[in-house]
Amino acid sequence: MYQTDPPRSPKEVLPTMYDLPSEDPEEPGLPDQFHLLQPRLLDETFRPPNYPSDQIFVASDLNLYYDPRHPLWYKRPDWFAVLGVSRLYEQRDLRLSYVIWQEGIDPFIVVELLSPSTEEEDLGQTLRNIEQPPGKWEVYERILRVPYYAVFDRYKYEFRMFKLDGSSYVEVALPESRFWIPELQLGLGVWQGSYQDVEQPWLRWYDRTGNWILTSTQQERQRADQERQRAEQERQRTERLIAQLKALGVEPDLD
């Protein structure tokens, strides 16, 4: 490839998401049920009030290509969110992967769900051969500089949050297993409840009043309950009015 003057940008010369592989059937650690349900709950409750919905991209188990010097290197975060980017690739297509040099915006938060086979890498406790791709921790902390990195242990139901401070992640104390993120006007915490008919602790988002963000199903149920309450209040009001009329000797016309 001939060098141009001025040099062309990585977006112009490097592979796009259409060129890069989006899946590897031989890759170990394919998602189990928890790794499917927990990211879905994060998706459903992630609604930052200061960002329009069409400027928020969330994904789980999607190839994240991060290094233009090594365009085939990628990570597959269990869940991540990007702010200020179109929900659709170039506002027209569902993404096959997220390619940093094409998108131009790095993830704002990454969540990894710990399991015995991934815990050491997720927590930056592994050593690597210099010729091998870096681990997740190094990619998030030093290459992408993701501001917030959360890990959730599916066996202990333990939530840990790391915040980028200078060049390194610093763990934040979570006395109530909750953490408020001012840039999002949302908090992330551990909720004990039933999701998809499974009762256990889950990681989900909450608002500035401390209330858990409702899923679409919960919103519909809440609206139905409110409608039933309004109907019951109207029925009781009508019955009281009828009783008052009868006490005055007036027979109400109910037709």
N, C-alpha and C positions, 0 to 999 in steps of 0.2 A: 504494500500500500504506500503510495507516494505521500510525502508530507506536504500539506498545503500551508500557505501563508496568507492570513493568520490560520493557526490550526483549527480544525473543525471540532465542535463540542462533542463530548461523549454521547450525548443524545442522538447526534447525527450519525456517528460511525459505529457505535457498539450495538449489540443485539437488543431487540425489543422483547416484550413479553410473548410476542408471537413466534419469535425465533428460539427462545430458551425453553428447556423442558419444564413442564409444570407438575410432573409427578414421576415417581420412580417406584414401580411395583415391587422392587427388591429391597426397598429401604425398610429397615426394622422400625418398630415402635409405631405401627399404624394405630390410629385412634381407637380407644375402647369406648364404652358407653359414657363414662364420666367425661372423657375428653370430647365427646360430642355434645352432651347436655350442658356442661358448665360454660363453655364458650357461647352457647346459644342464649343462656340466661344473661351473660354479660352483654351480648348484642342487644337483646330486647330491652335492657334497662339503661343502656348508655345513651342518654339524651342531654348533652350539655346545652343549657338554655342560651348560651352566648354564641352558639354556632348554628347556622341553618342546616337542616338535615341533608341537603344536597352538597354540603361542604365537609362531610364527615365520611371517612372510609374506615370500616372495621372488617377484620378478617380473622379466620382461625385455620391453622394447619395449611397455610398458603405459602408457597415459596417466596422468600424475601431475598432478592439479589441485591447485594450491598457494596460490592467492590468493583469499580470499573477497571482496575488493574488485573482482576481475576474474574471475568464476567460469568464464569460458570459456578462460582462459589455462592452458596445460599444457605439460609437458615429457614426453619419452618416454625415460627412462634405458635404456641398454643392459642394465643389471642393477641391482637395488637390493634391500635387505633391511630389514624393519621388525621390531623386537623388541617383545614384550609385546602383540601384537595377534592376534586370532583368525586362523587360516589362512583361514577363510571369512568373507565379509562378514556381520556380525551373526550369526556362527556358523551360517549356513544356506545361503549362496550363493557360488558362484565369482564372483570380481570381474570386472567389465567394465572398471574403471579404479580408481585409488586416489585418493580425494577427501579431502584433508587435513581440511577442516572437518567431514566426516562421521566420519572415523576417529579424529581427536584425537591421533594419534601420528605423528611425522615419521620418515622413513627414518633408519636408523642409519649405513648405508654405501651409497654409490653407486659403480658402476663404469661408466666409459665406455670404449668401444673406439674408439681414434682411427682416423680415415681422413682422406685429404686434404681432403675436403669439409667435415668437421666439426672438424678439429683446432683451428682458431683459437677457435671458440666453446667447445669442451670445455676449453681452457686459459685461458679468460678474456681472450683477446687481441683481441676485436672491440669496436667502438664501436657503440652503438645510438642510434637516434632516441628521444628521451624519450617519444614517443607509442607506441613499439613495446614489445612484451613484453620483459622482461630475458632475457639469455642464460642458458645452463645454469649457468655458474660463479656468476653473481650469485644465481640462485635457490637453488643448493645452499649457498653460503657465507653470504649475507646474509638470505635470506628463510626458508628451512627450517633453516639452521644445522646441516647434516648433519655429524656429528662426523668422519667419514672419507670421503675422496673419492679413488678410485683411477682411474688411466687406464692403458690398455695399448695400445701401438702394435702393430697387427697386422702391420705390414711390417718394423719393426725389432725386434719382440718385446721392446720396452722397457717396463718396469713402473715407474710413478711413483706415489707415495703422498703425499697432502696431508692434514694433520691440522688441525682447527679449533683455533686458538690465539687466544683472545679474540674479536675480531671478524673475523679474517682466516685464510685457509688458509696454512699454512707447509709447504713441501715437506720431507719426511723423507729423509735419506740412506739408500740401500738398497745397501750394498756387496755383498750376496749375492742381490739381487733377492728378498728376503723381508722381511716385516714382521709382527711379532707384535702382536695386538690383545688386551690383557688383559681388556677387558670381555666379549669373546666367548670367551676361552680358546681362541682359534684364531689361526692365522697365514695370511697370504695371500702367495703367491709364484709364481715362474715354474718350471714343471716341464717337463722335456724327456721326452716319451713319446708313446705312441700312444693316441689317443682316437678312437673310432668309425673305427678303421683309418686314421687320419691321424697320421703321425709329424711332430711339430713342437713348439716350445715352447707351453705352455698356461698360463693363469693358473688356479690351483686352491688349495684350502685344505689346511693341514697342522695336526697336533695339537701338544701341548706337548712331545712327545718328538722333534719334527722330522719325523715320518713323514707322508706325504701321506695324506689321508683317502681311503678306498677308495670307489669307486662301487659301486652294487648289483651290477653285473656282476662287478666285481673281487672283491667279498665272496663271491659264489657260487662263483667260480673258486677262491678261497682255501679255502673250505670243502670243495670237491671234492678239492683237492690234499691237504688235511689228512686227509680220509677215506681217500684212496688210500695215504697214508703209514701210517696206522694199520693198514689191511688188510695192507700189506706187512710191517710190523713183527710183526703177529700170525702171518702165514705163516712168517716166519723163526723166530719163537719156537717155533712148532709143529714145524718141521723140526729144530731143535736138541733139542727134547724127545724126538722120535722117535729121533734118533741116539743120545742118551744111554741110552734104554731098550734099544736094540739092543746097545749096548756092554756092557750088564749082562746080556745074554742073554734079554731080555724082548721078545717080539714084540708090539708094540702093536696093539690092536684098533681099526682105523680106521673100522669100520662105525658 
